[in-house]
Amino acid sequence: MEHANINCNAINWNDEWKHEMDLWQNSSGKSCKEFWADEKSAAVYSREHVAHHQKRIDKTLEGLVLTPRTRVLDIGAGPGNLAVPMAKRVQSVTTIEPSAGMNAVMKECIQRQGVENIIPIEKTWEAVDPDLELSPSYDLVIASMSLGMRDIRAAIEKMNKVCRGEVTLFWHAGIPGWEDMPKTLWPQLFGTNYHGGPKSDLLFQVLYQMGIYPRIEVFSSHFHEVFVSLDAALAFYCKRFDQIQPVHHPMIQSYLEEKCVKTQEGFVHGFDHIAMKFSWKSKGAFHEKAA
Ligand SMILES: C[S@@+](CC[C@H](N)C(=O)[O-])C[C@H]1O[C@@H](n2cnc3c(N)ncnc32)[C@H](O)[C@@H]1O
């Protein structure tokens, strides 16, 4: 096989990330944050289904240093899966979450659990002005499964700037279960391949090119999406991808019938999921200014 002379140093890995993000968005017709905008989709990821995520949440929390003095910034907090339990152990959690649906689900959870030290900011990370809207420095900045930023380098530089402790990112490795359906069906439905988003290999390259050499852990878990009915599963997946029209429903329905298992809780779409955890110590520009 001919050897392709690729000069890794000449590649701008942030541009590659942007390219992958564009392919992902074109393939699904909407961005990560748009998908979670509606409350029903957000609820599939949390609330009564939180028990299914509990193992992942416990494992995630175990690996974080959380003390009563810790101030956390949780970027892409979603329905508060991590923010709410973290808030019970730390001084405060500031959440950055653009999706109205996710924020609504988190608000309910905050009220139900009587948590009072979460400061929610309903914006994308890119839109947040740290000088005006945040109170740096934070002891922990975490972005878990939420790297929907097109310019990931700028997003990480901003995280570093507001953190004087650990920055921790969790991101997908391999093909997550929710990409299986479009990867299987897209060639038949639309005559094209489906492009999922950039994965952990690219994230590592971006970090390395930034001079960040993170600790990396492989993080395996099991995900469950629970639906009250097969129709609800169909509606969830149809909302996820803009190009799905009623004419495509029968093929998607038969895929879901095959993959979803009927249990007492409803129809469960379960799959193994591998993520990678990247963490490093940041000094933070705000911290240096204050020191
Ligand atoms: C899969 S959820 C993860 C929720 C939570 N962090 C967890 O680990 O369970 C991904 C979240 O990232 C949010 N997100 C996507 N792009 C974002 C961005 N540019 N800035 C902030 N949050 C973003 C989405 O709205 C969504 O709620």
The ligand as an SDF file (V2000), in Angstrom:
LIG
                    3D

 27 29  0  0  0  0  0  0  0  0999 V2000
  -26.0640   15.3130   25.5650 C   0  0  0  0  0  0  0  0  0  0  0  0
  -26.3660   16.7400   26.5120 S   0  0  0  0  0  0  0  0  0  0  0  0
  -25.2270   16.5420   27.8990 C   0  0  0  0  0  0  0  0  0  0  0  0
  -25.7990   17.0070   29.2090 C   0  0  0  0  0  0  0  0  0  0  0  0
  -24.9120   16.8200   30.4390 C   0  0  0  0  0  0  0  0  0  0  0  0
  -23.6930   17.5760   30.3660 N   0  0  0  0  0  0  0  0  0  0  0  0
  -24.6010   15.3610   30.7140 C   0  0  0  0  0  0  0  0  0  0  0  0
  -23.4330   14.9520   30.6640 O   0  0  0  0  0  0  0  0  0  0  0  0
  -25.5460   14.6170   30.9800 O   0  0  0  0  0  0  0  0  0  0  0  0
  -25.5220   17.9530   25.5120 C   0  0  0  0  0  0  0  0  0  0  0  0
  -25.8870   19.3750   25.8450 C   0  0  0  0  0  0  0  0  0  0  0  0
  -24.9130   20.2750   25.2800 O   0  0  0  0  0  0  0  0  0  0  0  0
  -25.5800   21.4610   24.9330 C   0  0  0  0  0  0  0  0  0  0  0  0
  -24.7690   22.2260   23.9660 N   0  0  0  0  0  0  0  0  0  0  0  0
  -24.5830   21.9650   22.6620 C   0  0  0  0  0  0  0  0  0  0  0  0
  -23.8320   22.9230   22.0960 N   0  0  0  0  0  0  0  0  0  0  0  0
  -23.5210   23.8130   23.0750 C   0  0  0  0  0  0  0  0  0  0  0  0
  -22.7710   25.0320   23.1100 C   0  0  0  0  0  0  0  0  0  0  0  0
  -22.2300   25.5110   22.0130 N   0  0  0  0  0  0  0  0  0  0  0  0
  -22.6680   25.6900   24.3000 N   0  0  0  0  0  0  0  0  0  0  0  0
  -23.2340   25.1780   25.4180 C   0  0  0  0  0  0  0  0  0  0  0  0
  -23.9550   24.0410   25.4330 N   0  0  0  0  0  0  0  0  0  0  0  0
  -24.1070   23.3630   24.2760 C   0  0  0  0  0  0  0  0  0  0  0  0
  -26.8920   20.9530   24.3450 C   0  0  0  0  0  0  0  0  0  0  0  0
  -27.8930   21.9530   24.3370 O   0  0  0  0  0  0  0  0  0  0  0  0
  -27.2310   19.7920   25.2680 C   0  0  0  0  0  0  0  0  0  0  0  0
  -28.0770   20.1700   26.3130 O   0  0  0  0  0  0  0  0  0  0  0  0
  1  2  1  0
  2  3  1  0
  2 10  1  0
  3  4  1  0
  4  5  1  0
  5  6  1  0
  5  7  1  0
  7  8  2  0
  7  9  1  0
 10 11  1  0
 11 12  1  0
 11 26  1  0
 12 13  1  0
 13 14  1  0
 13 24  1  0
 14 15  1  0
 14 23  1  0
 15 16  2  0
 16 17  1  0
 17 18  1  0
 17 23  2  0
 18 19  1  0
 18 20  2  0
 20 21  1  0
 21 22  2  0
 22 23  1  0
 24 25  1  0
 24 26  1  0
 26 27  1  0
M  CHG  2   2   1   9  -1
M  END
$$$$
